Amino acid sequence: MLYHLLYPLRDYFFAFNVFRYITFRAAYAMVTALLISFIFGPLMIRWLKRFQVGEKIRDDVPKSHSGKEGTPTMGGVLIISAIIIPTILWANLKNHYIQLVLIVTVWTGLIGFADDYLGVVKNRSKGLVGRYKLIGQLLFGAVLGAFLYFNPTVSEGITRTSVPFFKNLYIDWGIFYIPFVMLVITGTSNAVNLTDGLDGLATGVSAFSFFAFATLAYLTGHKVFAQYLHIIYLEGSGELTVYCMSVVGATLGFLWFNNYPAEIFMGDTGSLALGGALGTVAVLLKRELLLVIIGGVFVAEALSVILQVAAFRIRGKRIFKMAPLHHHFELSGWPENRVVVRFWIIAALLALLSISTLKLR
């Protein structure tokens, strides 16, 4: 909005020319998201407490979590607001990349909101039925995949995926591109949701992941840098930097209240929205395989659940003391805040490694 209102005035006052620069708008989008979180965070916590919108602790988590019963949840509404408002203010809203990520943020956020609402407010033990959540995620993945396949955003290679550590090496999915997009969106959304089991864990890891993608978006949308680094150039994709930095600001701002001991939880409203957005950004930037490195913590959490279930069904034995992986370390004697901080450190290292792949090829 500010971009569209103020940038055209550059001919009358040269200072408005600063809105031309993605780096400027991305930085202020992050600051705006932080301010929204800081200002409205305490208000939302009081509002949720007033209406008794508190977390219900399941039986399949460590007993140490019983003290978290009643902690305000559905804080994902704050995260989504702190993402969407700065993006609308600072991004180019005519850019189709921005339009798509805003749609997925709202769509997956609504799925998570429905789950939280039914589980917390309506006291349905399982919230939204799992298959309905899955259908909603797959549906968006199918729509996004079909849109990109039949309305390519670049002249060629829309069905290709960049392979990390290799120059000019791509996997062309062809007609399987649509189901591939469905898998990426659904898998990432659920992986972030599984990671959201400790105070600040998914929030902090998401901040590192989106910062890495903000860097990749800027380089991919900058023709000179893309040519220098020998990476795919996607005209207009640089605007995703503004969105990604909004997410970084929103997650860091939310982490102010979500760190141990948490005053508020994001709930499925936040985790599904962050996961869906992360997968979508990876798809739009043709970095679906690199997502495995950037979101390595999310991948490990999801794989731990898959392996645990498979091992129990096949051998009747468990691999981990409890899944997802963070619970295994809890039951191994690690304090919760130690698990969280060490996972953050791993996420930071993976983010740096992912960016280094632009040269390590």
C-alpha positions as CSV (number, residue, x, y, z in Angstrom):
1,M,0.0,0.0,0.0
2,L,2.7,2.5,1.0
3,Y,4.7,1.3,-2.1
4,H,1.8,2.1,-4.4
5,L,0.9,5.4,-2.6
6,L,4.4,6.9,-2.1
7,Y,6.7,5.5,-4.8
8,P,4.8,7.3,-7.7
9,L,5.5,10.6,-5.9
10,R,9.3,10.2,-6.5
11,D,9.0,12.7,-9.4
12,Y,7.9,15.3,-6.9
13,F,10.1,14.5,-4.0
14,F,13.2,12.4,-4.6
15,A,13.2,10.9,-1.1
16,F,10.3,8.6,-2.1
17,N,12.6,6.9,-4.6
18,V,13.8,4.8,-1.6
19,F,10.6,2.7,-2.0
20,R,12.1,1.4,-5.2
21,Y,14.6,-0.7,-3.2
22,I,13.5,-4.1,-2.0
23,T,16.1,-4.1,0.8
24,F,14.6,-0.9,2.3
25,R,11.0,-2.2,2.2
26,A,12.0,-5.6,3.5
27,A,13.8,-4.1,6.5
28,Y,10.8,-1.9,7.4
29,A,8.4,-4.7,6.8
30,M,10.3,-6.7,9.5
31,V,10.3,-3.7,11.9
32,T,6.5,-3.2,11.3
33,A,5.9,-6.9,12.0
34,L,7.9,-6.6,15.2
35,L,6.0,-3.6,16.4
36,I,2.7,-5.2,15.7
37,S,3.7,-8.2,17.8
38,F,5.1,-6.1,20.6
39,I,2.0,-3.8,20.7
40,F,-0.8,-6.4,20.3
41,G,0.9,-9.4,21.9
42,P,0.0,-8.4,25.5
43,L,-3.5,-7.4,24.5
44,M,-4.1,-10.7,22.8
45,I,-2.8,-12.7,25.8
46,R,-5.2,-10.8,28.1
47,W,-8.1,-11.3,25.6
48,L,-7.5,-15.0,25.3
49,K,-7.2,-15.4,29.1
50,R,-10.4,-13.5,29.5
51,F,-12.3,-15.8,27.3
52,Q,-10.5,-18.9,28.7
53,V,-9.0,-19.9,25.3
54,G,-6.3,-22.1,26.8
55,E,-4.2,-25.1,25.7
56,K,-5.4,-28.6,26.4
57,I,-2.5,-30.9,27.1
58,R,-2.8,-34.3,25.3
59,D,-1.9,-37.6,26.9
60,D,0.8,-38.4,24.4
61,V,3.3,-35.8,25.6
62,P,5.7,-35.9,28.5
63,K,4.1,-35.5,31.9
64,S,6.2,-32.4,32.5
65,H,3.9,-30.5,30.1
66,S,0.9,-30.8,32.4
67,G,1.9,-27.4,33.9
68,K,1.2,-25.8,30.5
69,E,-2.5,-26.6,30.8
70,G,-4.6,-23.4,30.2
71,T,-1.8,-21.4,28.6
72,P,-3.5,-19.1,26.0
73,T,-3.4,-20.5,22.5
74,M,-4.4,-19.6,19.0
75,G,-1.7,-17.0,19.0
76,G,-1.2,-17.8,15.4
77,V,-3.8,-15.1,14.7
78,L,-1.2,-12.6,15.9
79,I,1.5,-14.1,13.8
80,I,-0.6,-14.1,10.6
81,S,-1.7,-10.5,11.3
82,A,1.9,-9.4,11.8
83,I,2.8,-11.1,8.5
84,I,-0.1,-9.8,6.3
85,I,-0.3,-6.2,7.4
86,P,3.4,-5.4,6.8
87,T,3.4,-7.2,3.5
88,I,0.4,-5.2,2.4
89,L,2.0,-2.0,3.5
90,W,5.5,-2.5,2.0
91,A,5.2,-5.0,-0.8
92,N,4.2,-4.6,-4.4
93,L,0.7,-6.0,-4.3
94,K,0.5,-6.4,-8.1
95,N,3.3,-9.0,-7.9
96,H,1.8,-12.5,-8.4
97,Y,4.4,-14.0,-6.0
98,I,3.1,-11.8,-3.2
99,Q,-0.5,-12.6,-4.1
100,L,0.1,-16.3,-3.9
101,V,1.9,-16.3,-0.6
102,L,-0.7,-14.1,1.0
103,I,-3.4,-16.5,-0.2
104,V,-1.6,-19.5,1.2
105,T,-1.0,-17.8,4.5
106,V,-4.7,-17.1,4.9
107,W,-5.8,-20.4,3.6
108,T,-3.7,-22.6,5.8
109,G,-4.2,-20.3,8.7
110,L,-7.9,-20.8,8.4
111,I,-7.5,-24.5,8.4
112,G,-5.4,-24.3,11.6
113,F,-7.9,-21.8,13.1
114,A,-10.8,-24.2,12.5
115,D,-8.8,-27.0,14.2
116,D,-8.0,-24.7,17.2
117,Y,-11.5,-23.4,17.5
118,L,-13.1,-26.8,17.5
119,G,-10.6,-28.2,19.9
120,V,-10.3,-25.3,22.4
121,V,-13.6,-23.4,22.1
122,K,-15.9,-26.2,21.2
123,N,-14.1,-28.8,23.3
124,R,-13.8,-31.4,20.6
125,S,-10.8,-33.6,21.7
126,K,-9.4,-34.0,18.2
127,G,-10.3,-30.6,16.9
128,L,-10.8,-30.6,13.1
129,V,-10.8,-34.2,11.8
130,G,-7.3,-35.0,10.4
131,R,-8.5,-36.0,6.9
132,Y,-10.3,-32.6,6.5
133,K,-7.0,-30.8,7.4
134,L,-5.2,-33.0,4.9
135,I,-7.8,-32.3,2.2
136,G,-7.5,-28.6,2.7
137,Q,-3.7,-28.7,2.4
138,L,-3.7,-31.0,-0.6
139,L,-6.4,-28.8,-2.3
140,F,-4.3,-25.7,-2.1
141,G,-1.2,-27.6,-3.3
142,A,-3.2,-28.8,-6.3
143,V,-4.5,-25.4,-7.1
144,L,-1.1,-23.8,-6.8
145,G,0.6,-26.6,-8.8
146,A,-2.1,-26.3,-11.6
147,F,-1.8,-22.5,-11.6
148,L,1.9,-22.6,-12.1
149,Y,1.8,-25.4,-14.6
150,F,-0.8,-23.9,-16.9
151,N,0.1,-20.3,-16.2
152,P,3.9,-20.4,-16.0
153,T,5.5,-17.4,-14.3
154,V,8.6,-17.8,-16.4
155,S,8.9,-18.5,-20.1
156,E,10.4,-22.0,-19.6
157,G,11.4,-24.5,-16.9
158,I,8.4,-23.9,-14.6
159,T,8.3,-27.7,-13.8
160,R,12.0,-27.8,-13.0
161,T,13.6,-27.9,-9.5
162,S,17.1,-26.7,-8.7
163,V,19.5,-29.3,-7.3
164,P,21.6,-28.0,-4.5
165,F,25.4,-28.1,-4.9
166,F,25.2,-28.4,-8.7
167,K,25.3,-25.7,-11.3
168,N,22.7,-25.7,-14.0
169,L,21.3,-29.1,-12.8
170,Y,17.6,-29.4,-12.6
171,I,15.0,-32.1,-12.1
172,D,12.1,-31.7,-14.5
173,W,9.0,-33.1,-13.0
174,G,6.9,-32.7,-16.1
175,I,3.3,-33.8,-15.6
176,F,4.2,-34.9,-12.1
177,Y,4.8,-31.3,-11.1
178,I,1.3,-30.8,-9.7
179,P,1.4,-33.8,-7.3
180,F,5.0,-32.8,-6.3
181,V,3.8,-29.3,-5.3
182,M,1.0,-30.9,-3.3
183,L,3.5,-33.0,-1.5
184,V,5.8,-30.1,-0.7
185,I,3.0,-27.9,0.6
186,T,1.3,-30.6,2.7
187,G,4.5,-32.1,4.0
188,T,6.0,-28.7,5.1
189,S,2.8,-27.5,6.7
190,N,2.5,-30.7,8.8
191,A,6.2,-30.8,9.6
192,V,6.1,-27.3,11.2
193,N,3.0,-28.4,13.0
194,L,4.7,-31.4,14.5
195,T,7.7,-29.3,15.5
196,D,5.4,-26.9,17.5
197,G,5.6,-29.0,20.7
198,L,8.0,-26.9,22.9
199,D,8.0,-23.3,23.9
200,G,9.5,-21.2,21.1
201,L,10.8,-24.2,19.1
202,A,8.8,-23.9,15.9
203,T,8.8,-20.1,16.2
204,G,12.6,-19.7,16.3
205,V,13.3,-22.4,13.7
206,S,10.8,-20.7,11.3
207,A,12.6,-17.3,11.8
208,F,15.9,-18.8,10.6
209,S,14.2,-20.7,7.7
210,F,12.5,-17.6,6.4
211,F,15.6,-15.5,6.7
212,A,17.4,-17.9,4.5
213,F,14.6,-17.8,2.0
214,A,14.6,-14.0,2.1
215,T,18.2,-14.0,1.0
216,L,17.5,-16.5,-1.7
217,A,14.5,-14.5,-2.9
218,Y,16.5,-11.3,-3.2
219,L,19.3,-13.0,-5.2
220,T,16.9,-15.0,-7.4
221,G,15.0,-11.8,-8.3
222,H,18.2,-9.7,-9.0
223,K,19.3,-10.3,-12.5
224,V,23.0,-9.3,-11.9
225,F,23.4,-11.5,-8.8
226,A,21.6,-14.4,-10.4
227,Q,23.9,-14.3,-13.5
228,Y,27.0,-14.0,-11.3
229,L,26.0,-16.9,-9.1
230,H,24.7,-19.0,-12.0
231,I,21.3,-19.5,-10.5
232,I,17.9,-19.3,-12.0
233,Y,16.6,-15.8,-12.4
234,L,12.9,-15.3,-11.7
235,E,11.7,-11.8,-12.6
236,G,9.7,-10.3,-9.8
237,S,10.6,-13.0,-7.2
238,G,12.6,-10.4,-5.3
239,E,9.4,-9.1,-3.8
240,L,9.2,-12.3,-1.7
241,T,12.1,-10.8,0.3
242,V,9.6,-8.4,1.7
243,Y,7.2,-11.2,2.7
244,C,9.9,-13.4,4.2
245,M,11.2,-10.6,6.3
246,S,7.7,-9.9,7.5
247,V,7.6,-13.5,8.7
248,V,11.0,-13.1,10.4
249,G,9.7,-10.0,12.2
250,A,6.4,-11.7,13.1
251,T,8.1,-14.8,14.5
252,L,10.7,-12.9,16.4
253,G,8.1,-10.6,17.8
254,F,5.9,-13.6,18.8
255,L,8.9,-15.3,20.3
256,W,9.1,-12.5,22.8
257,F,6.0,-14.0,24.5
258,N,6.4,-17.6,23.3
259,N,9.9,-18.3,24.7
260,Y,10.2,-20.6,27.7
261,P,8.1,-20.4,29.8
262,A,5.6,-19.4,27.2
263,E,2.8,-16.9,27.8
264,I,1.0,-17.9,24.6
265,F,1.1,-20.7,22.1
266,M,0.6,-20.2,18.3
267,G,-1.6,-23.3,18.0
268,D,-2.3,-24.9,14.6
269,T,-3.4,-21.5,13.4
270,G,0.2,-20.4,13.4
271,S,2.1,-23.6,12.7
272,L,0.0,-24.7,9.6
273,A,0.2,-21.1,8.2
274,L,3.9,-20.9,8.7
275,G,4.5,-24.4,7.2
276,G,2.2,-23.7,4.2
277,A,3.9,-20.4,3.5
278,L,7.4,-21.9,3.8
279,G,6.6,-24.7,1.3
280,T,5.0,-22.2,-1.1
281,V,8.0,-19.9,-1.0
282,A,10.3,-22.9,-1.8
283,V,8.1,-23.9,-4.7
284,L,7.9,-20.3,-6.1
285,L,11.7,-20.0,-5.9
286,K,12.3,-23.4,-7.4
287,R,14.2,-24.4,-4.2
288,E,12.0,-27.4,-3.1
289,L,15.1,-29.7,-2.6
290,L,17.0,-27.0,-0.8
291,L,14.0,-26.8,1.6
292,V,15.2,-30.1,3.0
293,I,18.4,-28.4,4.2
294,I,16.9,-25.1,5.2
295,G,14.1,-26.8,7.1
296,G,16.3,-29.7,8.3
297,V,14.9,-29.4,11.8
298,F,11.3,-29.7,10.5
299,V,12.3,-32.7,8.3
300,A,14.0,-34.5,11.2
301,E,10.9,-33.9,13.4
302,A,8.6,-35.3,10.7
303,L,10.8,-38.3,9.9
304,S,11.0,-39.2,13.6
305,V,7.3,-39.6,13.7
306,I,7.2,-41.6,10.4
307,L,10.0,-43.9,11.6
308,Q,8.5,-44.4,15.0
309,V,5.1,-45.4,13.6
310,A,6.7,-47.7,10.9
311,A,9.0,-49.4,13.4
312,F,6.2,-50.0,15.9
313,R,3.9,-51.5,13.2
314,I,6.6,-53.6,11.6
315,R,8.7,-54.7,14.6
316,G,6.5,-53.8,17.5
317,K,9.3,-51.7,18.9
318,R,9.9,-48.0,19.2
319,I,13.1,-46.3,17.9
320,F,12.7,-43.1,20.0
321,K,11.5,-42.8,23.6
322,M,8.8,-40.6,22.2
323,A,8.1,-38.8,18.9
324,P,8.4,-36.1,17.6
325,L,12.2,-35.9,18.1
326,H,12.1,-33.1,20.6
327,H,10.2,-35.2,23.1
328,H,12.9,-38.0,22.8
329,F,15.5,-35.5,24.0
330,E,13.2,-34.3,26.8
331,L,12.7,-37.9,28.1
332,S,16.5,-38.3,27.8
333,G,16.9,-35.7,30.5
334,W,17.5,-32.5,28.6
335,P,15.6,-29.5,30.0
336,E,13.1,-28.0,27.6
337,N,14.9,-24.8,27.0
338,R,18.1,-26.7,26.3
339,V,16.4,-28.7,23.6
340,V,14.9,-25.6,22.1
341,V,18.1,-23.5,22.0
342,R,20.1,-26.4,20.5
343,F,17.6,-26.9,17.8
344,W,17.7,-23.2,17.1
345,I,21.5,-23.4,16.7
346,I,21.1,-26.3,14.3
347,A,18.5,-24.3,12.3
348,A,20.9,-21.3,12.1
349,L,23.7,-23.6,10.9
350,L,21.4,-25.2,8.3
351,A,20.3,-21.7,7.1
352,L,24.0,-20.7,6.6
353,L,24.7,-24.0,4.9
354,S,21.8,-23.5,2.5
355,I,23.0,-20.0,1.5
356,S,26.6,-21.3,1.0
357,T,25.3,-23.8,-1.6
358,L,25.1,-20.9,-4.0
359,K,28.8,-20.9,-4.2
360,L,29.7,-24.5,-3.1
361,R,28.8,-26.0,-6.5
